[in-house]
Each structure stands twice: as C-alpha cells, then as structure tokens.
C-alpha cells in the first residue's frame, strides 16, 4: 500500500450534481455515473495511483477486465459514502485478494477502525518488507490490513521476491529511477533497495 492524494475531477462533481436519485440508493448505477465510470477509473489510476493497485501495488491499466473502482468503505455498510470521491480507489481484480477479499470479509463498520486508509494515513508508517518478499506489520492495525487485503499471499510474496532478485543486478541508479524500470511494488522497492545497496558496501 502507498499514500494516495485525491483530487476530485470536475466532471465527477458535475455528474453527481445531475443525479435525481437519492444519493444513498442507486446512485452508483445511475446513468450520470455509469457514463463516466470508465474515464474515472482511468484517471484515478493514472493521476493518483501511478497505474498501481491501491492495495497490493500490482501494475494495472484502465482495462475493466483487470481493475475496478473500489469503494474503500463498502456501499452496503456506508451508503452515504457512495459518491464521496475520497472513498474511491482503483483495485486490481486479482482473485481472493485486495477489494474482492475485503468486500467479502468486512463484517461491520467497526472493522474499518482497524484498516489503514491510504488516503488518510501513510502506509509507509505501518509496514516494512523483507528481502524474501514478505510484508511486515508494525502494529495490530497493520496486521489486520494485511489480512483484509491478503497482502501476504504466496503470489505477492513470490512476485516481490522476483523483483528483489532483479534488483541485485542493478547498480548506480536512484530509487526513483528503479521505480521507473519496475512497474510494480514500489513500496517494496523503496524499502529494500537502500538496504540492498548498504549491504553491498
């Protein structure tokens, strides 16, 4: 996970203002919102998330087969947050991970007190990484967040480990330059790469 700064586009604000339906019922599937959802997904991904899943940091594009606009606070528990732009993030469509796992396993509104919100909080303060690809929780809130998005799945660990193996063969580049080369898992790279370079010295 990484810190996300939101900046509501004018066309979304305009679309919301045209909705005749009560905002807590049917608004997300209204004609006004349906028409702009593909553009909204693409703009959130490109402008705010650097083409990364908001939760696992897998690289994705705006193809609807690979990503979805996720209501961080689910619509069934927080209908009043349906059109709150701060509540909209783009998640990958990975099976049994990220938004799909969260939406199936959130039990109550109180669960959200134990989930890191990357719009409000800086995930870098809650997580660290090992060169094995594992993500480390710094407190109980981080532990629950890892669970609710399945950030410790075998597939993610293996993918991050592959990035580490590639990083071992790179010299004389800054972390930002490394992130330009590798499309995924930037928080992992920013945590591991300096440690790797220090180890070599």
C-alpha positions as CSV (number, residue, x, y, z in Angstrom):
1,X,0.0,0.0,0.0
2,X,1.1,3.6,-0.6
3,X,-0.1,7.1,0.3
4,X,-2.7,8.3,-2.2
5,X,-3.6,12.0,-2.7
6,X,-7.1,12.6,-4.1
7,X,-8.1,15.4,-6.4
8,X,-11.8,15.2,-7.5
9,X,-12.2,15.9,-11.2
10,X,-14.7,18.5,-12.2
11,X,-16.6,16.1,-14.5
12,X,-17.3,13.8,-11.5
13,X,-18.6,16.7,-9.4
14,X,-20.8,17.8,-12.3
15,X,-22.2,14.3,-12.8
16,X,-23.0,14.0,-9.1
17,X,-24.9,17.2,-9.2
18,X,-27.2,15.9,-12.0
19,X,-28.3,12.8,-10.2
20,X,-32.0,12.9,-9.4
21,X,-32.0,9.6,-7.4
22,X,-31.4,9.7,-3.6
23,X,-27.7,9.5,-3.2
24,X,-27.9,6.5,-0.9
25,X,-29.8,4.4,-3.3
26,X,-28.9,3.5,-6.8
27,X,-26.6,6.5,-7.4
28,X,-23.6,4.4,-8.4
29,X,-25.5,2.8,-11.2
30,X,-27.2,5.9,-12.3
31,X,-26.9,7.0,-15.9
32,X,-24.8,10.0,-15.0
33,X,-22.2,7.9,-13.1
34,X,-22.3,4.9,-15.5
35,X,-21.3,7.2,-18.4
36,X,-18.2,8.5,-16.7
37,X,-17.0,5.4,-14.8
38,X,-14.5,4.2,-17.5
39,X,-12.9,7.6,-17.6
40,X,-13.0,7.9,-13.9
41,X,-11.2,4.6,-13.4
42,X,-8.5,5.5,-15.9
43,X,-8.0,9.0,-14.4
44,X,-7.7,7.7,-10.8
45,X,-5.2,5.1,-11.9
46,X,-3.0,7.4,-13.9
47,X,-3.3,10.7,-12.0
48,X,-3.4,9.4,-8.4
49,X,-2.1,5.8,-8.3
50,X,0.7,5.7,-10.8
51,X,-1.1,2.7,-12.6
52,X,-0.8,0.6,-9.4
53,X,-3.5,-1.2,-7.4
54,X,-4.2,0.8,-4.3
55,X,-3.7,-2.2,-2.1
56,X,-1.2,-4.7,-3.4
57,X,0.7,-2.3,-5.8
58,X,0.4,-4.7,-8.8
59,X,0.7,-2.7,-12.0
60,X,-2.6,-2.4,-13.8
61,X,-4.2,-0.3,-16.6
62,X,-7.6,1.0,-17.1
63,X,-8.9,-2.1,-18.8
64,X,-12.1,-3.0,-16.9
65,X,-11.1,-6.7,-17.0
66,X,-8.1,-6.0,-14.8
67,X,-9.3,-3.4,-12.4
68,X,-12.4,-1.9,-10.7
69,X,-13.3,1.3,-8.9
70,X,-13.5,0.1,-5.3
71,X,-15.4,1.8,-2.6
72,X,-12.9,1.6,0.3
73,X,-15.8,1.8,2.7
74,X,-18.3,-0.6,1.2
75,X,-21.6,0.7,-0.2
76,X,-23.6,-1.8,1.8
77,X,-22.2,-0.6,5.1
78,X,-21.7,3.1,4.2
79,X,-24.3,4.0,1.5
80,X,-23.7,7.7,2.3
81,X,-20.1,7.3,1.1
82,X,-21.2,6.0,-2.4
83,X,-20.3,9.3,-4.2
84,X,-17.6,10.5,-1.9
85,X,-14.6,10.8,-4.2
86,X,-12.2,10.4,-1.2
87,X,-13.7,6.9,-0.9
88,X,-13.0,5.8,-4.5
89,X,-9.8,3.8,-5.2
90,X,-8.9,1.5,-8.1
91,X,-8.1,-2.1,-7.2
92,X,-6.8,-4.9,-9.3
93,X,-9.3,-7.8,-10.0
94,X,-6.9,-10.4,-8.5
95,X,-8.9,-13.4,-7.2
96,X,-9.3,-13.6,-3.5
97,X,-7.2,-10.5,-2.8
98,X,-7.5,-6.7,-2.5
99,X,-11.0,-5.3,-3.0
100,X,-12.6,-8.7,-3.6
101,X,-11.4,-10.2,-0.4
102,X,-12.1,-7.1,1.6
103,X,-15.7,-6.9,0.5
104,X,-16.3,-10.5,1.3
105,X,-14.7,-10.4,4.8
106,X,-15.6,-7.0,6.3
107,X,-18.2,-7.8,8.9
108,X,-19.1,-4.4,10.4
109,X,-18.4,-0.7,10.3
110,X,-16.2,-1.1,13.3
111,X,-13.8,-3.2,11.2
112,X,-12.7,0.0,9.4
113,X,-11.2,1.3,12.6
114,X,-8.6,-1.5,12.1
115,X,-7.9,-0.9,8.4
116,X,-5.3,1.5,7.1
117,X,-6.9,4.0,4.7
118,X,-4.2,5.1,2.2
119,X,-6.0,8.3,1.5
120,X,-5.9,9.4,5.2
121,X,-2.8,7.6,6.5
122,X,0.6,6.9,5.2
123,X,1.1,3.1,4.9
124,X,4.9,3.5,5.0
125,X,4.5,4.2,8.7
126,X,2.8,0.8,9.2
127,X,4.7,-1.7,7.1
128,X,8.2,-2.9,6.3
129,X,9.5,-5.6,4.0
130,X,11.9,-8.4,4.0
131,X,14.1,-9.4,1.0
132,X,12.1,-12.7,1.0
133,X,9.2,-10.7,-0.4
134,X,7.2,-10.8,2.9
135,X,5.5,-7.7,4.3
136,X,5.9,-6.9,7.9
137,X,3.3,-5.3,10.1
138,X,4.5,-2.8,12.7
139,X,1.3,-3.0,14.8
140,X,-2.1,-4.7,15.1
141,X,-3.8,-2.3,12.6
142,X,-1.2,-3.2,10.0
143,X,-1.7,-6.9,10.7
144,X,-5.5,-6.6,10.1
145,X,-4.9,-4.6,7.0
146,X,-2.5,-7.3,5.6
147,X,-5.2,-9.8,6.3
148,X,-8.2,-7.9,4.9
149,X,-6.3,-7.3,1.6
150,X,-4.3,-10.6,1.6
151,X,-1.0,-8.7,1.2
152,X,0.9,-11.7,2.4
153,X,-0.4,-14.1,-0.2
154,X,2.0,-16.5,-1.7
155,X,1.6,-15.0,-5.2
156,X,2.5,-11.5,-3.9
157,X,5.5,-12.8,-1.9
158,X,6.8,-14.6,-4.9
159,X,6.3,-11.5,-7.2
160,X,8.1,-9.3,-4.7
161,X,10.9,-11.8,-4.4
162,X,11.4,-11.8,-8.2
163,X,11.8,-8.0,-8.0
164,X,14.4,-8.4,-5.3
165,X,16.3,-10.9,-7.4
166,X,16.4,-8.4,-10.3
167,X,17.4,-5.6,-8.0
168,X,20.6,-7.4,-7.0
169,X,21.9,-6.9,-10.5
170,X,21.3,-3.2,-10.8
171,X,24.0,-0.6,-9.9
172,X,24.2,3.2,-9.7
173,X,20.5,4.1,-10.0
174,X,18.4,6.0,-7.6
175,X,15.3,4.6,-6.1
176,X,13.1,6.8,-8.3
177,X,15.0,5.5,-11.4
178,X,14.5,1.9,-10.2
179,X,10.7,2.6,-9.8
180,X,10.6,3.8,-13.4
181,X,12.1,0.5,-14.5
182,X,9.9,-1.7,-12.4
183,X,6.1,-1.1,-12.8
184,X,5.1,-2.9,-9.6
185,X,5.6,-3.0,-5.9
186,X,7.1,0.4,-5.4
187,X,6.8,0.4,-1.6
188,X,8.7,-2.9,-1.5
189,X,11.4,-1.4,-3.8
190,X,11.8,1.8,-1.7
191,X,12.1,-0.3,1.4
192,X,14.5,-3.0,0.1
193,X,16.7,-1.3,-2.4
194,X,18.6,1.0,0.1
195,X,19.1,-1.9,2.4
196,X,20.5,-3.9,-0.5
197,X,22.9,-1.2,-1.5
198,X,24.1,-0.7,2.1
199,X,24.7,-4.4,2.4
200,X,26.9,-4.4,-0.6
201,X,29.1,-1.5,0.7
